[in-house]
Amino acid sequence: MVDGRSVEWELPSAWTVGTSKRLRDAFFDGQFKRPDAPARISLPEHPLLLDRVVEHIFLGTYHLDKGGKLDTIHNATYIPLDASAYTLRDVPDWEVHLRMYRMGEFFLYDALKKTAFDKLTDVLMVRLCMNPDTMHTFVQYTYATEPPLKKCSDDKGVLKNLAVVASIAHARKEWSEERQNEFIEMTKGYEEFVADVQRALDENQSIVAPREKEKQKEKGKKTK
């Protein structure tokens, strides 16, 4: 049994093998179940996030609710009557995926981290739907050095790399020059991010330069 803030999930210990190392180690010592394995594990994490962790353990993925929101508990075996108070409806989809990545770090659950990262990449790189202010928030969450702004440990820097690549992609494909300048002004205090962006641009001139030439041509056509 796993519980968080009075919500409960029945989770057979065998399902933790090959998924969450933190949960597995609570139940097993090597290949054998611990004689003192707990009947209940209580966690402080948000019930909606825990619900999606359990979903991932069972299905190998997790889903958001209608409209890309997270507001309904689907997998619990006991939900208190006031469960509507647990909604994360105001949290955008990209931030939900970032929080799920943090869940993967907390539970030592690499497959969950990969799923969350892939979903986050889809929002930032495929849909290209971030405005400068929102992208600035993502940069804060990934490049801040201390909580509460820093959301994940990101030991391998994959989230920082995504912030850099996504920012460049939005600037090159979606944002006007005015919006690019807004973003530059917002993020200038994050020196590591600014340096990483410049490094990425310098290392990929063969990709960036042709795009800049295209933009200049398009600009020239409009002025004729």
Phi, psi and omega in degrees: 000132174243136177223151178211117179054045176078358174269140185235144176231132172278116182230101178304134185303328181298332181288345180280343180291125180082004178241263181272117179294325180296315178290319180301315182293338176286332183258332188234149171243100188068235180268356188248142179289137181294135176295336180256022181302135183291145175280339182216136174243119180260132184232145182275357187292160181297133183304324180293324177289318177299322179300319180284333173296314178298318178301319180293322178299320181280321190249345183082008175202177174219160184231150172267168178273181184306135179080014180071025180256169177233097185220003182226133175274124186250335194247003184282153176265344174215127178231124178295161185298332182266028183298339179298340179288348184272001187303146171242033186302330183277357180270123181294159185303319183297324180287327174300314180295325177295320178293324178292327175298318177296325175299320177298321177294314183297316183274003183052056191232088187298321181296324177293319177301317180296315179299313181297319180295317179298318179292321178295319178297322178299318180293314188278326188251330182268311182280335178046056188247015185267135171271168183303321182294318180291320178295323176300319178298317178297319177298317177302313183295333183262332184255350175298150184267342183221151170297157007275349180293317180287119187265331184227156177287325175048054186302326182264000176074018183290327179288322175298316179299319178296320178299319180294307184295318181294322178296316179296317181298316179294318180297320184281328189250335190238322190271143172288169179300323179296318180290324176299316180296324176301314183294318178300317180294320181295323189259003186296339178284346179263083188299323179296318178296313180302317179294321180293321177296314181297320178298317180296320178294317180296323183280349184232038180300328181295337178266319185288315185302311178302322179296320179295322178296320178300316181296322179294321178297315180298320180295321180295320179297322182291332183274349181282000000 
